[in-house]
Amino acid sequence: MKKIVNRLIQCILTMFIVSIICFALIKAAPGDPVLTYVEPNMSEEYIANLRESLGLTKPIWEQYVIWLTKILQGNFGNSLMNGRPVLTQILERLPATVILMGSSMALGFVIAVFLGLYSGKNKNGVLDKIVSFFCFVGISIPTFWFGIMLIYLLSVYFHLLPSIGMHSEGNAGIGDLIIHLIMPCSVLTFANASQYIRYLRSSTITEMSSDYVTVQTAYGMKESGILFKHVLKMPCCR
């Protein structure tokens, strides 16, 4: 319980520091936000009143407090592009993000469990070297570049998969969603799995030399049981 409380305190402090940095970056950005609302026929007095109504004449610390209070209340303001509430637009796009990130993380974890455990158990084996090579590639290459290459090959050149969107026009079925999900999910799964595999492989190599593994082997426990019931628990509980 104490560990959970400490983590929560650390999380709150981290978010507080990040909020200060974000606000400072916004204030340091070039340009004047009032100019977004200014029209040629507006008087200087009206512009000054507009600046005051937006709270830009208040001290920096007070602007930060107002900004943070509204953020905590879920008020992200309105978009400068279309005037709609920012939170509403985020919630409209959230399902697509959840589907993409959730599927890629889950698939990456499943792949990493099997390849990470096997690579760690068979250190320096043929499959371990192949897996390690692809892991280094997955960690090294930027996901945006990998995505662009797949778009060029699978969409532009071979015309196998769609390059944008979640659904084809007039088709909102699950099958069509899966087809649109294949390419972006593959890119993120490759990146996620590469990191997970390296971590699980390193942990498996360390755990396989532990005394409890030797004892379980001596008792005649199967290798798969040792890997999935004992070795896998250690990196998942850290």
KASULSUL-V267592 format. One record per helix or strand. SS is the DSSP state (@ for helix, = for strand). FROM is the first residue (numbers start at 1). TO is the last residue. Records with the same first field share a line. If there is no record, write none. Layout:
# KASULSUL-V267592
SS=FROM-TO, FROM-TO
This chain:
# KASULSUL-V267592
@=2-28, 33-36, 44-53, 60-72, 86-121, 126-140, 143-157, 174-207, 211-218, 223-237
==78-78, 85-85
